[in-house]
Amino acid sequence: MAKIGDIDVGEFPLLLAPMEDVSDPPFRALCKEQGADVVYTEFISSEGLIRDAAKSVMKLDIYEKERPVGIQIFGANLDSMLKSVEIVEASGPDIIDINFGCPVKKVVSKGAGAGILKDIDLMVSLTKAMVEHTKLPVTVKTRLGWDHNSIKIVDVAERLQDVGCKAISIHGRTRAQMYKGNADWKPIAKVKNNPRMHIPVFGNGDVDSPERAMEMRDQYGLDGAMIGRASIGYPWFFKEVKHFFETGEHLPPPTIEERVIAARRHLQMSIDWKGEKLGVFETRRHYTNYFKGIPHFKEYRTKMVTSDHPEDVFAAFDEVQEKFAGFEFV
């Protein structure tokens, strides 16, 4: 059984990755229902929190049904990060996660996210200070290194553990790779196999099928899998992986009706949480995957992703359910 601090997260837990404009409360709720063991918020700017920026503060919203839930923050300024920890604590999460892996230029250019991989000493001292500033378990999400020539993840993970980090999630790419090429899980396995490591080591990157999740567990020996892109518009992924682990067989894919019901709930929860305009806009990225595999679907997808009015999107869902009733996914 993997434990994050005193939190039992199960045997080979599946974690929903923190994804900007994706891992919000509506989507986290859907993933939790489908078997996600731990869910993380979208990453939140420490500077935004201490300035009381509305978008950053809104991301602190968490709900009892999500637990265990982690709030992820990013930043490179010690004072700002410590102040943000106090704000995050007040929201009552189970875990505080530090983002040391985001490769996006606007984050990296400030020395935050994967930018801190250029200064491992700062990465470690920042983690230590945050651990000492909260009673909540602190975890870290990071990458293999800045580039191929600077991969020292075994040493980095050990140092983070030594200053009190309670779990580490590692994306199997460097910052230089961004999201290109294939994730390399071998260095993550080296972290796990380091005899000095005793905290959970979770793998991230290219876990896009139940077989790949099983490979991460059985071949690479990791403690759990953090699921990102495979879950976007497809919260059933968590349930499918768990069923495959238990039976060695694939679950039948969700039906048209199940997909429409999930998409409708997702959109309605998004509207309820963030308002009509943002709710409609930020749910669009999920529709391609909700209805992936349906032939001649472009007309309906266009309606879903171009309409600014929820009633038009709901009407498109109804059209899809009627037109493709009985369609069998493979």
Contacts in CASP RR format, 6 or more apart in sequence:
PFRMAT RR
TARGET T0000
AUTHOR 0000-0000-0000
METHOD contacts of the structure
MODEL  1
MAKIGDIDVGEFPLLLAPMEDVSDPPFRALCKEQGADVVYTEFISSEGLI
RDAAKSVMKLDIYEKERPVGIQIFGANLDSMLKSVEIVEASGPDIIDINF
GCPVKKVVSKGAGAGILKDIDLMVSLTKAMVEHTKLPVTVKTRLGWDHNS
IKIVDVAERLQDVGCKAISIHGRTRAQMYKGNADWKPIAKVKNNPRMHIP
VFGNGDVDSPERAMEMRDQYGLDGAMIGRASIGYPWFFKEVKHFFETGEH
LPPPTIEERVIAARRHLQMSIDWKGEKLGVFETRRHYTNYFKGIPHFKEY
RTKMVTSDHPEDVFAAFDEVQEKFAGFEFV
1 8 0 8 1.000
1 9 0 8 1.000
1 10 0 8 1.000
1 11 0 8 1.000
2 8 0 8 1.000
2 9 0 8 1.000
2 10 0 8 1.000
2 11 0 8 1.000
2 12 0 8 1.000
2 13 0 8 1.000
2 167 0 8 1.000
2 200 0 8 1.000
2 223 0 8 1.000
2 224 0 8 1.000
3 9 0 8 1.000
3 200 0 8 1.000
4 38 0 8 1.000
4 68 0 8 1.000
4 95 0 8 1.000
4 137 0 8 1.000
4 139 0 8 1.000
4 166 0 8 1.000
4 167 0 8 1.000
4 200 0 8 1.000
5 137 0 8 1.000
5 166 0 8 1.000
5 167 0 8 1.000
6 137 0 8 1.000
7 68 0 8 1.000
7 94 0 8 1.000
7 95 0 8 1.000
7 137 0 8 1.000
9 15 0 8 1.000
9 37 0 8 1.000
9 38 0 8 1.000
9 68 0 8 1.000
9 200 0 8 1.000
10 37 0 8 1.000
12 217 0 8 1.000
12 223 0 8 1.000
12 224 0 8 1.000
12 225 0 8 1.000
12 245 0 8 1.000
13 37 0 8 1.000
13 38 0 8 1.000
13 202 0 8 1.000
13 223 0 8 1.000
13 224 0 8 1.000
14 35 0 8 1.000
14 36 0 8 1.000
14 37 0 8 1.000
14 213 0 8 1.000
14 224 0 8 1.000
14 225 0 8 1.000
14 227 0 8 1.000
14 238 0 8 1.000
14 241 0 8 1.000
14 242 0 8 1.000
15 36 0 8 1.000
15 37 0 8 1.000
15 38 0 8 1.000
15 39 0 8 1.000
15 40 0 8 1.000
15 169 0 8 1.000
15 202 0 8 1.000
15 224 0 8 1.000
15 225 0 8 1.000
15 226 0 8 1.000
15 227 0 8 1.000
16 23 0 8 1.000
16 28 0 8 1.000
16 31 0 8 1.000
16 32 0 8 1.000
16 36 0 8 1.000
16 38 0 8 1.000
16 39 0 8 1.000
16 40 0 8 1.000
16 226 0 8 1.000
16 227 0 8 1.000
16 228 0 8 1.000
16 231 0 8 1.000
16 238 0 8 1.000
17 23 0 8 1.000
17 40 0 8 1.000
17 141 0 8 1.000
17 169 0 8 1.000
17 204 0 8 1.000
17 226 0 8 1.000
17 227 0 8 1.000
17 228 0 8 1.000
17 231 0 8 1.000
18 40 0 8 1.000
18 41 0 8 1.000
18 42 0 8 1.000
18 43 0 8 1.000
18 72 0 8 1.000
18 97 0 8 1.000
18 99 0 8 1.000
18 141 0 8 1.000
19 42 0 8 1.000
19 228 0 8 1.000
19 229 0 8 1.000
19 232 0 8 1.000
20 42 0 8 1.000
20 43 0 8 1.000
21 42 0 8 1.000
21 282 0 8 1.000
21 285 0 8 1.000
22 42 0 8 1.000
22 232 0 8 1.000
22 285 0 8 1.000
22 286 0 8 1.000
23 39 0 8 1.000
23 40 0 8 1.000
23 41 0 8 1.000
23 42 0 8 1.000
24 41 0 8 1.000
24 42 0 8 1.000
24 59 0 8 1.000
24 270 0 8 1.000
24 273 0 8 1.000
24 274 0 8 1.000
24 282 0 8 1.000
25 61 0 8 1.000
25 62 0 8 1.000
25 63 0 8 1.000
25 66 0 8 1.000
25 269 0 8 1.000
25 273 0 8 1.000
26 265 0 8 1.000
26 266 0 8 1.000
26 269 0 8 1.000
26 270 0 8 1.000
26 273 0 8 1.000
26 283 0 8 1.000
27 235 0 8 1.000
27 266 0 8 1.000
27 286 0 8 1.000
28 36 0 8 1.000
28 39 0 8 1.000
28 41 0 8 1.000
28 66 0 8 1.000
28 69 0 8 1.000
29 63 0 8 1.000
29 65 0 8 1.000
29 66 0 8 1.000
29 269 0 8 1.000
30 235 0 8 1.000
30 262 0 8 1.000
30 265 0 8 1.000
30 266 0 8 1.000
31 39 0 8 1.000
31 231 0 8 1.000
31 235 0 8 1.000
31 238 0 8 1.000
32 39 0 8 1.000
32 65 0 8 1.000
32 66 0 8 1.000
33 235 0 8 1.000
34 235 0 8 1.000
34 236 0 8 1.000
34 237 0 8 1.000
34 238 0 8 1.000
34 239 0 8 1.000
35 238 0 8 1.000
35 239 0 8 1.000
35 242 0 8 1.000
36 227 0 8 1.000
36 231 0 8 1.000
36 235 0 8 1.000
36 238 0 8 1.000
37 68 0 8 1.000
38 68 0 8 1.000
38 69 0 8 1.000
38 70 0 8 1.000
38 95 0 8 1.000
39 66 0 8 1.000
39 68 0 8 1.000
39 69 0 8 1.000
39 70 0 8 1.000
40 69 0 8 1.000
40 70 0 8 1.000
40 71 0 8 1.000
40 72 0 8 1.000
40 95 0 8 1.000
40 97 0 8 1.000
40 141 0 8 1.000
41 59 0 8 1.000
41 60 0 8 1.000
41 62 0 8 1.000
41 69 0 8 1.000
41 70 0 8 1.000
41 71 0 8 1.000
41 72 0 8 1.000
41 93 0 8 1.000
42 59 0 8 1.000
42 72 0 8 1.000
43 72 0 8 1.000
43 73 0 8 1.000
43 74 0 8 1.000
43 99 0 8 1.000
43 102 0 8 1.000
44 56 0 8 1.000
44 59 0 8 1.000
44 60 0 8 1.000
44 71 0 8 1.000
44 72 0 8 1.000
44 73 0 8 1.000
44 74 0 8 1.000
44 84 0 8 1.000
44 88 0 8 1.000
45 53 0 8 1.000
45 56 0 8 1.000
45 73 0 8 1.000
45 74 0 8 1.000
45 75 0 8 1.000
46 73 0 8 1.000
46 74 0 8 1.000
46 75 0 8 1.000
46 77 0 8 1.000
46 80 0 8 1.000
46 81 0 8 1.000
46 83 0 8 1.000
46 84 0 8 1.000
47 75 0 8 1.000
47 77 0 8 1.000
47 80 0 8 1.000
48 56 0 8 1.000
48 84 0 8 1.000
49 56 0 8 1.000
49 57 0 8 1.000
49 60 0 8 1.000
49 73 0 8 1.000
49 83 0 8 1.000
49 84 0 8 1.000
49 87 0 8 1.000
49 88 0 8 1.000
50 80 0 8 1.000
50 83 0 8 1.000
50 84 0 8 1.000
50 87 0 8 1.000
58 274 0 8 1.000
59 71 0 8 1.000
60 71 0 8 1.000
60 87 0 8 1.000
60 88 0 8 1.000
60 91 0 8 1.000
61 91 0 8 1.000
61 273 0 8 1.000
62 69 0 8 1.000
62 70 0 8 1.000
62 71 0 8 1.000
62 91 0 8 1.000
62 92 0 8 1.000
62 93 0 8 1.000
67 94 0 8 1.000
68 94 0 8 1.000
68 95 0 8 1.000
69 93 0 8 1.000
69 94 0 8 1.000
69 95 0 8 1.000
70 93 0 8 1.000
70 94 0 8 1.000
70 95 0 8 1.000
70 96 0 8 1.000
70 97 0 8 1.000
70 139 0 8 1.000
71 88 0 8 1.000
71 91 0 8 1.000
71 93 0 8 1.000
71 95 0 8 1.000
71 96 0 8 1.000
71 97 0 8 1.000
72 96 0 8 1.000
72 97 0 8 1.000
72 98 0 8 1.000
72 99 0 8 1.000
72 141 0 8 1.000
73 81 0 8 1.000
73 84 0 8 1.000
73 85 0 8 1.000
73 88 0 8 1.000
73 96 0 8 1.000
73 97 0 8 1.000
73 98 0 8 1.000
73 99 0 8 1.000
74 98 0 8 1.000
74 99 0 8 1.000
74 100 0 8 1.000
74 102 0 8 1.000
74 107 0 8 1.000
74 112 0 8 1.000
74 113 0 8 1.000
75 81 0 8 1.000
75 99 0 8 1.000
75 110 0 8 1.000
75 111 0 8 1.000
75 112 0 8 1.000
75 113 0 8 1.000
76 110 0 8 1.000
76 111 0 8 1.000
76 112 0 8 1.000
76 113 0 8 1.000
76 115 0 8 1.000
76 116 0 8 1.000
76 122 0 8 1.000
76 126 0 8 1.000
78 125 0 8 1.000
78 126 0 8 1.000
78 129 0 8 1.000
81 98 0 8 1.000
81 126 0 8 1.000
81 129 0 8 1.000
81 130 0 8 1.000
82 129 0 8 1.000
82 130 0 8 1.000
82 133 0 8 1.000
85 96 0 8 1.000
85 130 0 8 1.000
85 133 0 8 1.000
85 134 0 8 1.000
86 133 0 8 1.000
88 96 0 8 1.000
89 96 0 8 1.000
89 134 0 8 1.000
89 136 0 8 1.000
93 136 0 8 1.000
94 136 0 8 1.000
94 137 0 8 1.000
95 136 0 8 1.000
95 137 0 8 1.000
95 138 0 8 1.000
95 139 0 8 1.000
95 166 0 8 1.000
96 130 0 8 1.000
96 134 0 8 1.000
96 136 0 8 1.000
96 137 0 8 1.000
96 138 0 8 1.000
96 139 0 8 1.000
97 138 0 8 1.000
97 139 0 8 1.000
97 140 0 8 1.000
97 141 0 8 1.000
97 169 0 8 1.000
98 126 0 8 1.000
98 127 0 8 1.000
98 130 0 8 1.000
98 138 0 8 1.000
98 139 0 8 1.000
98 140 0 8 1.000
98 141 0 8 1.000
99 112 0 8 1.000
99 113 0 8 1.000
99 141 0 8 1.000
100 113 0 8 1.000
100 114 0 8 1.000
100 115 0 8 1.000
100 116 0 8 1.000
100 117 0 8 1.000
100 123 0 8 1.000
100 140 0 8 1.000
100 141 0 8 1.000
100 142 0 8 1.000
100 143 0 8 1.000
101 113 0 8 1.000
101 114 0 8 1.000
101 115 0 8 1.000
101 117 0 8 1.000
101 141 0 8 1.000
101 142 0 8 1.000
101 143 0 8 1.000
101 171 0 8 1.000
101 175 0 8 1.000
102 108 0 8 1.000
102 112 0 8 1.000
102 113 0 8 1.000
102 114 0 8 1.000
103 113 0 8 1.000
103 114 0 8 1.000
103 143 0 8 1.000
103 175 0 8 1.000
103 178 0 8 1.000
103 179 0 8 1.000
107 113 0 8 1.000
107 114 0 8 1.000
107 115 0 8 1.000
108 114 0 8 1.000
108 115 0 8 1.000
108 175 0 8 1.000
111 118 0 8 1.000
111 119 0 8 1.000
114 142 0 8 1.000
114 143 0 8 1.000
114 145 0 8 1.000
114 146 0 8 1.000
114 175 0 8 1.000
115 146 0 8 1.000
115 175 0 8 1.000
116 122 0 8 1.000
116 123 0 8 1.000
116 126 0 8 1.000
117 123 0 8 1.000
117 142 0 8 1.000
117 143 0 8 1.000
117 145 0 8 1.000
117 146 0 8 1.000
117 150 0 8 1.000
117 175 0 8 1.000
118 146 0 8 1.000
120 152 0 8 1.000
120 156 0 8 1.000
120 159 0 8 1.000
123 142 0 8 1.000
123 156 0 8 1.000
123 160 0 8 1.000
124 156 0 8 1.000
124 159 0 8 1.000
124 160 0 8 1.000
124 163 0 8 1.000
125 163 0 8 1.000
127 138 0 8 1.000
127 140 0 8 1.000
127 160 0 8 1.000
127 163 0 8 1.000
127 164 0 8 1.000
127 165 0 8 1.000
128 163 0 8 1.000
128 164 0 8 1.000
130 138 0 8 1.000
131 138 0 8 1.000
131 163 0 8 1.000
131 164 0 8 1.000
131 165 0 8 1.000
137 166 0 8 1.000
137 167 0 8 1.000
138 164 0 8 1.000
138 165 0 8 1.000
138 166 0 8 1.000
139 165 0 8 1.000
139 166 0 8 1.000
139 167 0 8 1.000
139 168 0 8 1.000
139 169 0 8 1.000
140 160 0 8 1.000
140 165 0 8 1.000
140 167 0 8 1.000
140 168 0 8 1.000
140 169 0 8 1.000
141 168 0 8 1.000
141 169 0 8 1.000
141 170 0 8 1.000
141 171 0 8 1.000
141 204 0 8 1.000
141 226 0 8 1.000
142 153 0 8 1.000
142 156 0 8 1.000
142 168 0 8 1.000
142 169 0 8 1.000
142 170 0 8 1.000
142 171 0 8 1.000
143 170 0 8 1.000
143 171 0 8 1.000
143 172 0 8 1.000
143 173 0 8 1.000
143 174 0 8 1.000
143 175 0 8 1.000
144 151 0 8 1.000
144 153 0 8 1.000
144 170 0 8 1.000
144 171 0 8 1.000
144 172 0 8 1.000
144 173 0 8 1.000
144 174 0 8 1.000
144 184 0 8 1.000
144 187 0 8 1.000
144 188 0 8 1.000
145 151 0 8 1.000
145 152 0 8 1.000
145 153 0 8 1.000
145 156 0 8 1.000
145 174 0 8 1.000
145 175 0 8 1.000
146 174 0 8 1.000
146 175 0 8 1.000
146 176 0 8 1.000
147 174 0 8 1.000
147 175 0 8 1.000
147 176 0 8 1.000
148 174 0 8 1.000
148 176 0 8 1.000
150 174 0 8 1.000
151 174 0 8 1.000
151 187 0 8 1.000
153 170 0 8 1.000
153 187 0 8 1.000
153 188 0 8 1.000
153 190 0 8 1.000
153 191 0 8 1.000
154 187 0 8 1.000
154 190 0 8 1.000
154 191 0 8 1.000
154 194 0 8 1.000
157 168 0 8 1.000
157 170 0 8 1.000
157 191 0 8 1.000
157 194 0 8 1.000
157 197 0 8 1.000
157 201 0 8 1.000
158 194 0 8 1.000
158 196 0 8 1.000
158 197 0 8 1.000
160 168 0 8 1.000
161 168 0 8 1.000
161 196 0 8 1.000
161 197 0 8 1.000
161 198 0 8 1.000
161 199 0 8 1.000
165 199 0 8 1.000
166 199 0 8 1.000
166 200 0 8 1.000
167 199 0 8 1.000
167 200 0 8 1.000
167 201 0 8 1.000
167 202 0 8 1.000
167 223 0 8 1.000
168 191 0 8 1.000
168 199 0 8 1.000
168 200 0 8 1.000
168 201 0 8 1.000
168 202 0 8 1.000
169 202 0 8 1.000
169 203 0 8 1.000
169 204 0 8 1.000
169 226 0 8 1.000
170 187 0 8 1.000
170 188 0 8 1.000
170 191 0 8 1.000
170 201 0 8 1.000
170 202 0 8 1.000
170 203 0 8 1.000
170 204 0 8 1.000
171 183 0 8 1.000
171 203 0 8 1.000
171 204 0 8 1.000
171 205 0 8 1.000
172 183 0 8 1.000
172 184 0 8 1.000
172 185 0 8 1.000
172 187 0 8 1.000
172 188 0 8 1.000
172 203 0 8 1.000
172 204 0 8 1.000
172 205 0 8 1.000
172 206 0 8 1.000
173 179 0 8 1.000
173 180 0 8 1.000
173 181 0 8 1.000
173 183 0 8 1.000
173 184 0 8 1.000
173 205 0 8 1.000
182 206 0 8 1.000
183 204 0 8 1.000
183 205 0 8 1.000
183 206 0 8 1.000
185 203 0 8 1.000
185 216 0 8 1.000
185 220 0 8 1.000
185 222 0 8 1.000
186 220 0 8 1.000
188 201 0 8 1.000
188 203 0 8 1.000
188 220 0 8 1.000
188 222 0 8 1.000
189 220 0 8 1.000
189 221 0 8 1.000
189 222 0 8 1.000
191 197 0 8 1.000
191 201 0 8 1.000
192 201 0 8 1.000
192 220 0 8 1.000
192 221 0 8 1.000
192 222 0 8 1.000
192 223 0 8 1.000
200 223 0 8 1.000
200 224 0 8 1.000
201 222 0 8 1.000
201 223 0 8 1.000
202 222 0 8 1.000
202 223 0 8 1.000
202 224 0 8 1.000
202 225 0 8 1.000
202 226 0 8 1.000
203 216 0 8 1.000
203 222 0 8 1.000
203 224 0 8 1.000
203 225 0 8 1.000
203 226 0 8 1.000
204 225 0 8 1.000
204 226 0 8 1.000
204 228 0 8 1.000
205 226 0 8 1.000
205 228 0 8 1.000
206 212 0 8 1.000
207 213 0 8 1.000
207 216 0 8 1.000
207 225 0 8 1.000
207 226 0 8 1.000
207 227 0 8 1.000
207 228 0 8 1.000
207 230 0 8 1.000
208 229 0 8 1.000
208 230 0 8 1.000
209 230 0 8 1.000
210 240 0 8 1.000
210 241 0 8 1.000
210 243 0 8 1.000
210 244 0 8 1.000
210 245 0 8 1.000
210 250 0 8 1.000
211 244 0 8 1.000
213 225 0 8 1.000
213 241 0 8 1.000
213 244 0 8 1.000
213 245 0 8 1.000
214 244 0 8 1.000
214 245 0 8 1.000
216 222 0 8 1.000
216 224 0 8 1.000
216 225 0 8 1.000
217 224 0 8 1.000
217 225 0 8 1.000
217 245 0 8 1.000
225 241 0 8 1.000
227 237 0 8 1.000
227 238 0 8 1.000
227 241 0 8 1.000
230 237 0 8 1.000
231 237 0 8 1.000
231 238 0 8 1.000
232 285 0 8 1.000
232 286 0 8 1.000
232 289 0 8 1.000
233 266 0 8 1.000
233 285 0 8 1.000
233 286 0 8 1.000
233 287 0 8 1.000
233 288 0 8 1.000
233 289 0 8 1.000
233 290 0 8 1.000
234 289 0 8 1.000
234 290 0 8 1.000
234 292 0 8 1.000
235 262 0 8 1.000
236 251 0 8 1.000
236 253 0 8 1.000
236 254 0 8 1.000
239 251 0 8 1.000
240 250 0 8 1.000
240 251 0 8 1.000
243 249 0 8 1.000
243 250 0 8 1.000
243 251 0 8 1.000
244 250 0 8 1.000
244 251 0 8 1.000
253 329 0 8 1.000
253 330 0 8 1.000
254 262 0 8 1.000
254 329 0 8 1.000
255 326 0 8 1.000
255 329 0 8 1.000
256 294 0 8 1.000
256 320 0 8 1.000
256 321 0 8 1.000
256 324 0 8 1.000
256 325 0 8 1.000
256 326 0 8 1.000
256 327 0 8 1.000
257 321 0 8 1.000
257 325 0 8 1.000
259 290 0 8 1.000
259 291 0 8 1.000
260 317 0 8 1.000
260 318 0 8 1.000
260 320 0 8 1.000
260 321 0 8 1.000
262 290 0 8 1.000
263 286 0 8 1.000
263 287 0 8 1.000
263 290 0 8 1.000
263 291 0 8 1.000
263 317 0 8 1.000
264 314 0 8 1.000
264 317 0 8 1.000
266 283 0 8 1.000
266 286 0 8 1.000
267 279 0 8 1.000
267 280 0 8 1.000
267 283 0 8 1.000
267 310 0 8 1.000
267 313 0 8 1.000
267 314 0 8 1.000
268 310 0 8 1.000
270 278 0 8 1.000
270 279 0 8 1.000
270 280 0 8 1.000
270 282 0 8 1.000
270 283 0 8 1.000
271 279 0 8 1.000
271 280 0 8 1.000
271 310 0 8 1.000
273 279 0 8 1.000
274 282 0 8 1.000
276 310 0 8 1.000
277 308 0 8 1.000
279 310 0 8 1.000
280 307 0 8 1.000
280 308 0 8 1.000
280 309 0 8 1.000
280 310 0 8 1.000
280 313 0 8 1.000
281 308 0 8 1.000
284 304 0 8 1.000
284 305 0 8 1.000
287 301 0 8 1.000
287 304 0 8 1.000
287 305 0 8 1.000
288 301 0 8 1.000
291 297 0 8 1.000
291 300 0 8 1.000
291 301 0 8 1.000
291 320 0 8 1.000
293 329 0 8 1.000
294 320 0 8 1.000
294 324 0 8 1.000
294 327 0 8 1.000
297 320 0 8 1.000
300 316 0 8 1.000
300 319 0 8 1.000
300 320 0 8 1.000
300 323 0 8 1.000
303 312 0 8 1.000
303 313 0 8 1.000
303 315 0 8 1.000
303 316 0 8 1.000
303 319 0 8 1.000
304 313 0 8 1.000
304 316 0 8 1.000
304 317 0 8 1.000
307 313 0 8 1.000
307 316 0 8 1.000
END
